[in-house]
Amino acid sequence: MDDVRAVVARLLSLGAREHEPVREFGEGFVAGCVTDPFGNVLGVMENSHYLEVLASRG
């Protein structure tokens, strides 16, 4: 994801519940988890280093 905080906010607005808050796990790596209305736990991640690699490949 490009913006984990925005994605989590959108999921919460659609009826998900916070499972784990969004937090940084290290420089450039951000993640959080929600539980959807069916009970599934969904994790979303942002890794700025991965985005840099993609950008360098054109």
N, C-alpha and C positions, 0 to 999 in steps of 0.2 A: 504494500500500500504506500502511496505517496504521503498520506496524512492520516495516521492511525487515530488520532484524537477526533478528527472529523468523521471518520468511518464509524467509530464506536458511538459517537453522538447520534449519527443517523440510525444505526441499529437500535439504540435505546429509544429513539423517537418512533420506531416501527414496532415496538412491543418487547424487545429483548430486555433482559435484566443483567446488571453488572455481575460478572462471576469473579473477575479479578480486575482491579483498577489498571488503567494505562500507566506504565512506568518505564523508565530507562533501565536496560540491562547492561549497558556499556555504551561507550561512545558510538553514536550513530545507530543504535539498535533500540527500538521502542516497541512494546507489545502490550496487549490487553486482551481480556476474554469476556465474552458475554454468553448468556444462556438464552437461546431463542424460545419462542412460545411453546415449542414441542419438547423442550428439555435438552436439546443438543447444545453442547458447549462449543463455541466457535472462537478460535484464537486469531487475532489479526496482528501482523508484524510490519514494521517499517525498518528497513536497513539501508541507510544512506550510502553505505559503501557499495552495495549492489547496484544502486541507481547510478553511481559514478562509473562502475564497470560498463553498464549498459550504454551510458552516454559516450564513453570512450570508443565503443565499437561502432558508433554511428547509427 
